[in-house]
Amino acid sequence: MTAKPELSVPGIAYGGDYNPEQWPEEVWDEDMRLMREAGVNIVSVGIFSWALLEPSDRVYDFSRMDRILDLLHENGIAADLATPTAAPPAWFYRAHPEALPVDADGRRLSYGSRQTFCPSSSAYRLAALRITGRLAERYADHPAVALWHVHNEYGCHNRACYCDTSAKAFRRWLRERYAADLRALNHAWGTTFWSQWYYDWDEILPPRASGAGPNPTQLLDWRRFCSDELLSLYKAERDVLRASAPRTPVTTNFIVMRGADPLDYWRWAPELDVVANDHYLMSDDPEPEIDLALSGDLMRSLAGGPWFLMEHSTGALNWQHVNRAKQPGELRRNALAHVAHGADGIAFFQWRQSRAGAEQWHSAMLPHAGTDSQIWRDVVRLGADLKALAEVRGSAGVAEVAMVWDWNARWAMEQPAQPSSALRFEDQVRSWYEPLWRSGVAVDFVRPDADLSTYRLVLVPSLYLVEDEGAANLVGFAERGGSLAVGFHSGAVDENCHVRLGGYPGAFREALGVRSDELFPLQPEESVALSGGATGSLWSERVRLEGAEAMVSYTEGSLTGVPAVTRHTHGDGVTWYVATNPDPATLASLLTRMRTEAGVAAVRTSPEGVEVVLRRSPDADYLFLIDHAGNGAEVTVAEDAVELLTGKPAPGSVTLAPGAIAVVREPRRG
């Protein structure tokens, strides 16, 4: 297999989106001076510049981009050069109004923002590939260009289009998936229900607004199609770039953060040379640092190693109901936490805060207030921090715990007409991830069919849908001596959303040594008492032991005495089933027992509120210590340790000031 080209920027890449076209050219020299002061070594350019690069159909003007790239190169700053295809210009829509997307209610949307195009539009694809080709030809050998940036946040605003063009593309995709066998599709979709049987491919439509509930498998295949259709656009642009510049790596920016759910990134990640992500904190999240860590671990897992944080914020956003500013020290903690979880590049949206446009109130590296501001001082300090951490680049994460994450399972479970609409995939994963994060236990995320041979404990918080291959892989892990823990409503359906008959939890019944015959989801404010003074919420079910032993049971109501958490010896390993949503303390206690029995230890013992993350190179361990609680702490380290941010020896211990960060290098031994 040919090795992927790598980003040539030395050390930790640092920068942000640079939009000089928004400013007079006399500002550009100041930008260069301030970028050097801040330690910026790469910026993304051209992301939304289509209307300026191609002012009319096939009429191009690259003069501004020429000057920008030359200026960056003269100042030693690399360019992540974007194809501008996330925002077609107005002239394109006037010529091709049919390329505008249609929503599920049949309304055709208008242009005037971004990503307002049908992903299946041939006119859009041709125009996007033309401008991509011209950029590739012109700048393939430009010394500033270190990375190609295709599009921007695929699926953020136009994950799906329901127009007739999309319907035709959907039918083409279905023909391929079902080998042109309409009877196979009818079986997979269960179309004998509600007289939905199809006799002709042309009868099939996207899941447009209808009078009653949609077909679950049709909905799931639609989500799969939408992800694949956008992926085909990415690959088409990428291939144009590679044809002109095969040694320059190509990326696009994912959106892996709380609440974002556009695409199946397990399918996307192998197609990128550099896996990149955009991550923003949610103002209503009381502990957003947990989502940041979870997202970083998922990105590291998708990348199979280091990744690039393409966007995050220095301060307030502009697109939430309340856009809070970051607290003192939070900018630094956020950025270095991303590095701790595998990021080898740290970038912000954007370099200079806009004075006009839809994102004028989105924070930036250089804010409206200018250099006499706390944000600017923090940006300069962060640049120095990242320079001090240059040797960390390329080091890997270390995890003996794997957590299953699957977009197909998420999409299927969060459809209408489930036992409980309150059940959310991301909530369940985070509730299991959080106690491990607090304990300093490293976690990788995996597909159900991944190689699990390097892990001691595999957690399956929520896997409503699982293919036979994935289920067999997880069960086989336990049979070979691993510890497997499965959450409720997992294994319930196959890849076509068909219920696995015979009782719950479906595909995992035998391995878990249990069988449930009926589900009893709880109301939003309802809870159920459990043994040991614990409580459960959201879910309960009537579990019968078929080889397993009860570890926790219900102590009230019709399920009194029924197991709620079970443990079973299966093959050479152990399996657990968690048939309710335990209170946080109980869940944390269960996970501690699971990992202790499996022989999984924390990275390092640390005071409460201090995040501990380890990155490892062949010669050194890099221990990141981040005080989120603001209480200060002292952490034991090796006698020959060095704290990299200060460059000072740290013999035996590191003292963290309140809200501070330390990155400790410990030589690897043995």
C-alpha positions in Angstrom: 0.0 0.0 0.0 1.4 3.4 -1.0 2.2 5.6 2.0 0.0 8.7 2.3 1.8 12.1 1.9 2.4 13.9 5.2 2.0 17.5 6.3 5.5 19.1 6.0 5.0 21.8 8.6 7.5 21.3 11.4 6.4 20.6 15.0 2.8 21.3 16.0 1.0 23.1 13.2 -0.6 26.3 14.5 -2.9 28.8 12.8 -6.4 29.3 11.6 -8.7 30.3 8.7 -7.2 33.3 7.0 -9.6 35.5 5.0 -7.6 38.5 3.8 -10.1 39.2 1.0 -12.3 40.6 3.7 -9.8 43.3 4.4 -7.9 46.1 2.5 -4.5 44.9 1.2 -2.7 47.4 3.5 -3.8 45.2 6.4 -2.1 42.1 5.0 1.4 43.2 6.0 0.2 43.7 9.6 -1.3 40.2 9.5 2.1 38.7 8.5 3.9 40.6 11.3 1.3 39.5 13.9 1.2 35.9 12.7 5.0 35.7 13.2 4.6 37.2 16.6 2.0 34.6 17.5 4.0 31.7 16.1 1.6 30.9 13.4 3.1 28.5 10.8 0.0 27.5 8.7 -3.3 29.1 7.7 -6.3 27.9 5.7 -7.0 30.2 2.7 -9.6 30.4 0.0 -12.4 28.4 1.7 -15.2 30.7 0.7 -13.6 32.6 -2.2 -15.3 31.0 -5.2 -17.1 34.2 -6.2 -13.8 36.1 -6.2 -11.7 33.4 -8.0 -14.4 32.9 -10.7 -16.4 36.1 -11.0 -18.4 34.6 -13.9 -18.7 31.3 -15.6 -15.2 30.1 -16.7 -13.7 33.5 -16.2 -11.0 33.3 -13.5 -9.1 35.9 -11.5 -6.3 34.4 -9.4 -4.4 37.7 -8.9 -5.5 38.1 -5.3 -4.7 34.5 -4.4 -1.3 34.8 -6.1 -0.4 37.7 -3.9 -1.7 36.0 -0.7 0.2 32.8 -1.3 3.4 34.7 -2.2 3.1 36.8 0.9 2.6 33.8 3.1 5.7 32.1 1.6 7.8 35.2 2.0 6.9 35.2 5.7 7.6 31.5 6.3 3.9 30.6 6.7 2.4 27.5 5.0 -0.9 27.5 3.2 -3.7 25.0 3.7 -5.2 25.9 0.3 -8.9 25.2 0.0 -11.2 24.4 -2.9 -14.0 27.0 -2.5 -16.7 24.6 -3.3 -18.7 25.0 -0.1 -20.2 28.2 -1.3 -21.0 28.5 -5.1 -21.4 32.1 -6.3 -24.7 33.7 -7.2 -24.1 33.5 -11.0 -24.0 29.7 -10.7 -27.5 29.6 -9.2 -28.9 32.0 -11.8 -27.6 29.6 -14.5 -28.6 26.4 -12.6 -31.5 27.1 -10.3 -32.2 23.3 -10.3 -29.0 22.8 -8.3 -30.6 24.4 -5.2 -31.6 21.9 -2.6 -35.1 20.8 -1.7 -36.1 19.9 1.8 -38.3 17.0 3.0 -41.4 19.2 2.7 -40.7 19.9 -0.9 -39.5 23.5 -0.5 -36.7 24.6 -2.7 -34.2 26.7 -0.7 -32.5 29.8 -1.9 -28.9 30.8 -2.2 -27.4 33.5 0.0 -25.5 31.6 2.6 -23.3 28.5 2.3 -23.7 24.8 1.3 -26.9 25.6 -0.6 -26.6 23.0 -3.3 -27.9 19.6 -4.1 -25.1 17.0 -3.5 -26.4 15.0 -6.5 -26.5 18.0 -8.9 -24.4 17.3 -12.0 -24.1 21.0 -12.7 -22.7 21.6 -9.3 -20.2 18.7 -9.6 -19.0 19.9 -13.0 -18.5 23.5 -11.8 -16.8 22.3 -8.5 -14.4 20.1 -10.4 -13.6 22.9 -12.9 -12.6 25.4 -10.2 -10.7 22.7 -8.3 -8.8 21.8 -11.5 -7.8 25.3 -12.2 -6.5 25.7 -8.6 -4.6 22.5 -8.8 -3.0 23.4 -12.1 -2.0 26.9 -10.9 -0.8 26.1 -7.4 0.4 22.5 -7.5 4.1 23.6 -7.3 3.6 26.8 -5.2 6.1 26.6 -2.3 3.5 27.9 0.2 1.0 25.1 -0.4 1.6 22.4 2.2 -1.9 21.0 2.4 -5.1 20.9 0.2 -8.3 21.5 2.0 -11.3 20.2 0.1 -14.6 22.0 0.6 -15.6 22.8 4.2 -17.6 20.8 6.7 -19.4 18.5 4.3 -23.0 17.9 5.3 -23.1 20.7 7.9 -26.0 22.4 6.2 -27.0 20.2 3.3 -26.6 16.6 4.4 -29.7 15.7 2.4 -31.6 17.0 -0.6 -35.0 15.5 -1.5 -35.3 16.7 -5.1 -36.0 14.5 -8.1 -32.3 14.6 -9.0 -31.5 13.2 -5.6 -34.3 10.6 -5.9 -32.6 9.3 -9.1 -29.2 9.2 -7.4 -30.7 7.4 -4.5 -32.2 4.8 -6.8 -28.8 4.3 -8.5 -27.2 3.8 -5.1 -29.9 1.3 -4.1 -29.4 -0.7 -7.3 -25.8 -1.0 -6.4 -26.4 -1.9 -2.8 -29.0 -4.6 -3.6 -27.3 -5.8 -6.8 -30.2 -4.6 -8.9 -32.5 -7.1 -7.2 -35.7 -5.3 -6.3 -37.0 -8.3 -4.4 -33.9 -8.1 -2.1 -34.7 -4.4 -1.5 -38.3 -5.2 -0.7 -37.2 -7.9 1.8 -34.6 -5.6 3.4 -37.1 -2.7 3.7 -40.0 -5.0 4.9 -42.3 -3.5 2.3 -45.1 -6.0 3.0 -45.9 -3.7 5.9 -48.4 -0.9 5.0 -48.5 -2.0 1.3 -45.1 -0.5 0.5 -44.0 -3.2 -2.0 -42.2 -1.8 -5.0 -42.6 -3.2 -8.4 -40.4 -0.7 -10.2 -37.2 1.1 -9.2 -38.8 4.4 -10.3 -41.4 4.0 -7.6 -38.8 4.6 -4.9 -38.5 8.1 -3.5 -36.4 9.7 -0.8 -38.2 9.7 2.6 -40.0 12.9 2.0 -42.6 14.3 4.4 -45.6 11.9 4.6 -48.7 11.4 6.6 -47.5 8.8 9.0 -44.3 7.2 10.2 -41.5 6.5 7.7 -40.1 3.1 6.8 -37.1 2.5 9.2 -34.8 0.7 6.7 -35.6 3.3 4.0 -34.6 6.0 6.5 -31.4 4.2 7.3 -30.4 3.6 3.7 -31.2 7.2 3.0 -28.7 8.3 5.7 -26.1 5.9 4.2 -26.7 7.2 0.8 -26.4 10.9 1.9 -23.1 10.2 3.5 -21.8 8.3 0.5 -23.0 10.9 -2.0 -21.1 13.7 -0.3 -18.1 11.3 0.0 -18.2 10.9 -3.7 -17.9 14.7 -4.1 -14.9 14.8 -1.8 -13.2 11.9 -3.6 -13.8 13.6 -7.0 -12.2 16.8 -5.9 -9.4 15.0 -4.1 -8.5 13.0 -7.2 -8.3 16.2 -9.3 -5.9 17.7 -6.8 -3.8 14.5 -6.6 -3.5 14.4 -10.4 -1.6 17.7 -10.3 0.1 17.5 -6.9 0.5 13.9 -5.9 3.0 14.7 -3.1 0.8 17.3 -1.3 -1.6 15.8 1.3 -5.3 16.3 1.1 -7.8 16.8 3.9 -11.3 18.0 4.6 -12.7 19.0 8.0 -15.0 16.6 9.9 -17.6 17.8 12.5 -17.1 15.6 15.5 -18.6 17.3 18.5 -21.6 17.2 20.7 -24.9 17.2 18.7 -23.2 16.9 15.3 -24.2 13.8 13.3 -23.9 14.4 9.6 -21.8 11.5 8.1 -20.3 8.0 8.6 -16.7 9.0 9.3 -15.5 5.4 9.5 -16.1 5.4 5.7 -14.6 8.8 5.2 -11.4 8.7 7.3 -9.4 6.2 5.1 -9.9 8.6 2.1 -8.1 11.5 3.8 -4.3 11.9 3.9 -4.7 14.1 7.1 -7.8 13.5 9.2 -9.1 16.9 10.5 -11.9 18.0 12.7 -13.8 21.1 13.7 -14.8 21.2 17.4 -16.7 23.8 19.3 -17.9 23.8 23.0 -21.6 24.0 23.8 -22.5 26.8 26.1 -25.1 24.7 27.9 -22.7 21.9 28.7 -21.6 22.2 32.3 -18.4 20.3 31.6 -17.5 20.8 27.9 -14.0 19.5 28.5 -15.5 16.0 28.6 -17.0 16.4 25.1 -13.6 17.8 24.0 -11.8 14.7 25.2 -14.3 12.3 23.8 -14.2 14.0 20.5 -10.4 14.0 20.5 -10.3 10.3 21.3 -12.8 9.6 18.5 -10.7 11.6 16.0 -7.5 9.9 17.0 -9.3 6.5 16.5 -10.6 7.6 13.1 -7.2 8.7 12.1 -5.4 5.7 13.5 -3.0 8.2 15.1 -2.4 12.0 15.2 -4.9 14.3 13.6 -5.4 18.0 12.8 -7.8 20.3 14.7 -8.9 22.5 11.8 -11.2 24.8 13.7 -12.1 25.7 17.3 -12.7 29.0 19.0 -10.6 31.5 21.0 -13.7 32.7 22.8 -17.4 33.1 22.0 -19.2 31.6 19.1 -22.0 33.2 17.1 -24.5 30.3 16.4 -25.8 29.2 19.8 -28.6 30.6 21.7 -26.2 32.2 24.2 -22.6 32.5 23.0 -20.4 32.7 26.1 -16.9 33.9 26.3 -14.2 31.6 27.5 -13.0 31.9 31.1 -9.4 32.9 31.9 -7.0 30.1 30.9 -9.8 28.2 29.1 -8.4 28.9 25.6 -5.1 27.4 26.6 -6.6 24.4 28.4 -8.9 23.6 25.4 -6.1 23.8 22.8 -3.6 21.7 24.8 -6.3 19.2 25.7 -6.8 18.6 22.0 -3.0 18.0 21.7 -3.2 15.6 24.6 -5.8 13.6 22.7 -3.7 13.3 19.6 -3.9 16.6 17.7 -0.7 17.5 15.9 -2.2 20.7 14.5 -4.2 23.4 16.3 -6.1 26.0 14.3 -8.9 28.4 15.0 -11.8 30.0 13.1 -10.5 32.5 12.3 -7.4 34.7 12.2 -8.9 38.1 12.2 -12.4 38.7 13.6 -14.8 39.8 10.8 -16.4 43.2 11.0 -19.2 42.2 8.5 -21.0 39.1 7.5 -22.9 36.3 9.2 -20.0 35.4 11.6 -18.9 38.9 12.7 -19.6 37.9 16.3 -17.6 34.7 16.2 -14.3 35.1 18.1 -10.9 35.0 16.4 -7.2 34.9 17.1 -7.1 38.7 16.5 -10.3 40.1 18.0 -12.2 43.3 17.3 -10.3 44.8 20.2 -7.0 44.2 18.5 -3.7 43.2 20.2 -4.6 45.0 23.4 -6.8 42.1 24.5 -6.7 39.0 26.6 -7.5 36.8 23.6 -4.4 38.1 21.7 -2.1 37.6 24.7 -3.5 34.1 25.1 -3.0 33.4 21.4 0.7 34.5 21.6 1.3 32.4 24.7 -0.3 29.3 23.0 2.0 29.7 20.1 5.0 29.6 22.4 3.5 26.5 24.2 3.1 24.7 20.9 6.6 25.5 19.9 7.8 24.0 23.2 5.8 20.8 22.5 7.3 20.3 19.0 8.8 16.9 20.0 5.3 15.6 21.0 4.3 15.5 17.3 3.8 12.0 16.0 3.5 10.3 19.4 0.5 8.0 19.8 -2.2 7.4 22.3 -2.2 4.5 24.7 -5.4 2.6 25.5 -6.4 -0.8 26.8 -10.1 0.1 26.7 -12.1 0.2 23.5 -15.6 1.8 23.2 -17.8 0.9 20.2 -19.0 3.8 18.1 -21.2 3.2 15.1 -23.0 5.7 13.0 -25.4 3.1 11.5 -26.5 2.1 15.0 -26.9 5.7 16.0 -29.0 6.6 12.9 -31.2 3.5 13.3 -31.8 4.0 17.1 -32.7 7.7 16.8 -35.5 7.2 14.3 -39.1 7.7 15.2 -41.3 5.0 16.8 -38.6 3.6 19.2 -39.5 2.4 22.6 -38.2 5.7 24.0 -37.5 8.9 22.1 -35.4 10.0 25.0 -32.8 7.4 24.2 -29.9 9.2 22.5 -26.7 7.4 21.3 -24.3 10.2 22.2 -25.7 10.5 25.7 -25.2 6.8 26.4 -21.7 6.8 25.1 -20.7 9.9 27.1 -22.2 8.5 30.3 -19.9 5.5 30.0 -16.9 7.5 28.8 -17.1 10.1 31.6 -16.1 7.9 34.6 -13.2 6.6 32.6 -12.1 10.1 31.7 -12.4 11.2 35.4 -10.2 8.2 36.4 -7.5 8.9 33.8 -8.2 5.7 31.8 -7.4 6.0 28.1 -10.1 5.0 25.6 -10.0 4.2 21.9 -13.2 4.2 19.8 -13.7 1.3 17.4 -16.1 -0.1 14.8 -17.9 -3.3 15.8 -15.8 -5.3 13.4 -12.5 -3.8 14.4 -9.4 -5.7 15.5 -9.8 -5.9 19.2 -6.7 -8.0 20.0 -4.8 -5.1 21.8 -7.6 -4.4 24.3 -8.4 -5.8 27.6 -11.9 -4.3 28.0 -14.4 -3.5 25.3 -17.5 -1.4 26.1 -20.7 -1.3 24.1 -22.8 1.4 25.6 -25.3 1.6 22.8 -25.4 -0.6 19.7 -29.0 -1.0 18.7 -28.1 -2.1 15.2 -25.3 -4.6 14.7 -24.4 -6.7 11.7 -23.7 -10.4 12.2 -20.0 -9.9 11.5 -19.7 -7.2 14.1 -21.7 -9.1 16.7 -19.5 -12.2 16.2 -16.4 -10.1 16.5 -17.4 -8.6 19.8 -18.6 -12.0 21.2 -15.4 -13.6 20.0 -13.4 -11.0 21.9 -15.0 -12.3 25.1 -14.6 -15.9 24.1 -10.9 -15.4 23.7 -10.5 -14.0 27.2 -11.5 -10.4 27.0 -14.0 -8.5 29.1 -17.1 -7.2 27.2 -19.8 -5.0 28.6 -23.0 -4.3 26.7 -25.6 -1.6 27.4 -29.4 -1.9 27.1 -31.2 -1.9 23.7 -28.1 -3.2 22.0 -28.0 -6.0 19.4 -31.7 -5.5 18.9 -31.8 -5.3 15.0 -29.7 -6.4 12.1 -28.2 -4.2 9.3 -31.7 -3.8 7.8 -33.3 -2.7 11.0 -35.1 -6.1 11.3 -35.6 -7.2 14.9 -33.6 -10.2 16.0 -36.3 -12.6 17.2 -36.2 -14.7 20.3 -35.8 -12.1 23.0 -33.5 -9.2 23.9 -30.7 -8.2 23.7 -30.8 -10.0 20.4 -27.4 -10.7 18.9 -25.7 -10.7 22.4 -28.2 -12.9 24.3 -26.2 -16.1 24.5 -22.8 -14.4 25.2 -24.4 -12.4 28.0 -26.3 -15.3 29.5 -29.5 -13.4 29.7 -32.9 -13.1 28.0 -35.4 -10.3 28.2 -39.0 -10.8 26.9 -40.3 -7.2 27.4 -39.0 -3.7 27.6 -40.2 -1.1 30.2 -38.8 2.3 29.2 -39.2 5.0 31.9 -40.7 8.4 31.6 -38.3 11.4 31.5 -38.6 12.2 35.2 -39.2 8.6 36.4 -36.6 6.4 38.1 -36.5 3.0 39.6 -34.9 1.8 42.8 -32.0 -0.7 42.5 -30.2 -2.8 45.1 -27.5 -1.2 47.1 -29.3 2.1 47.3 -28.8 2.8 43.6 -31.3 4.1 41.1 -31.9 3.6 37.4 -33.5 6.0 34.8 -34.6 6.0 31.2 -34.9 2.2 30.8 -35.7 -1.0 32.4 -36.6 -4.5 31.1 -37.6 -7.9 32.3 -34.3 -9.9 32.4 -34.2 -13.6 32.9 -30.9 -15.2 33.9 -29.7 -18.0 31.5 -26.3 -18.6 32.9 -25.4 -15.1 34.1 -25.5 -13.9 37.7 -27.3 -10.8 39.0 -25.0 -8.0 40.2 -27.7 -5.4 40.7 -31.5 -5.9 40.8 -34.7 -3.9 40.8 -36.1 -3.4 44.3 -39.5 -1.8 43.5 -42.5 -2.1 41.2 -43.4 -5.0 38.9 -39.7 -5.8 38.3 -38.8 -6.3 41.9 -36.1 -8.9 42.2 -35.4 -8.9 38.4 -31.7 -8.5 37.5 -30.7 -5.0 36.2 -27.0 -5.6 35.8 -25.5 -9.1 35.2 -22.1 -10.7 34.9 -21.4 -13.9 33.0 -18.4 -16.1 32.2 -18.4 -16.7 28.5 -15.6 -18.8 26.9 -12.4 -17.7 28.5 -13.7 -14.2 29.2 -16.4 -12.2 31.0 -19.5 -10.4 29.8 -21.6 -7.8 31.5 -25.1 -6.6 30.7 -26.4 -3.2 31.9 -30.1 -3.3 31.5 -30.9 0.1 32.9 -29.3 3.5 33.0 -27.6 3.5 36.5 -27.1 6.7 38.4 -23.6 8.2 37.7 -22.0 6.9 40.9 -23.3 3.4 40.4 -22.2 3.3 36.7 -18.8 4.6 37.7 -18.4 1.9 40.3 -19.4 -0.8 37.8 -16.9 0.5 35.3 -14.2 0.6 37.9 -14.9 -3.0 38.8 -15.0 -4.0 35.1 -11.7 -2.4 34.3 -10.0 -3.6 37.5 -11.0 -7.2 36.8 -9.7 -6.8 33.2 -6.4 -5.5 34.5 -6.8 -1.9 33.2 -5.1 0.8 35.2 -5.3 4.5 35.1 -2.6 6.5 33.4 -1.6 8.1 36.6 -3.3 8.8 40.0 -4.3 12.4 40.2 -6.5 14.7 42.3 -10.1 15.1 41.3 -10.6 17.6 38.6 -7.2 17.1 37.0 -7.3 15.4 33.6 -4.4 13.1 32.9 -3.6 12.0 29.3 -0.6 10.1 27.9 1.0 10.2 24.5 3.8 7.8 23.8 6.8 7.9 21.4 9.5 5.2 21.1 11.7 7.1 23.5 9.4 9.0 25.8 6.1 9.2 27.5 4.4 12.6 27.4 2.1 13.1 30.3 -0.5 15.9 30.0 -1.9 17.3 33.3 -4.8 19.7 32.9 -6.5 21.3 36.0 -10.1 21.8 34.9 -11.4 22.2 38.5 -9.2 25.2 39.2 -8.0 23.9 42.6 -4.3 23.4 41.8 -2.7 20.0 42.4 0.5 18.1 42.8 1.1 15.0 40.7 3.9 12.4 41.1 6.1 12.0 38.0 9.5 10.3 37.3 12.6 11.5 39.0 14.2 12.4 35.7 11.1 14.1 34.2 11.1 17.4 32.4 8.2 19.8 32.2 8.2 20.9 28.5 6.2 24.1 28.7 8.7 25.6 31.0 11.7 23.5 30.0 12.5 22.9 33.6 13.3 19.6 35.3 10.5 18.1 37.5 12.2 15.6 39.7 9.5 13.4 41.3 6.5 15.7 41.1 4.8 18.6 39.3 2.8 21.3 41.0 -0.1 22.7 39.0 -1.3 26.2 39.8 -5.1 26.5 39.8 -6.4 26.1 36.2 -2.9 25.4 34.9 -1.4 22.8 32.5 1.8 20.8 32.6 3.3 18.5 29.9 5.8 16.2 31.4 8.4 14.1 29.4 9.4 10.9 31.1 12.0 8.7 29.4 10.7 5.3 28.5 12.3 2.4 30.2 12.4 -1.2 29.1 
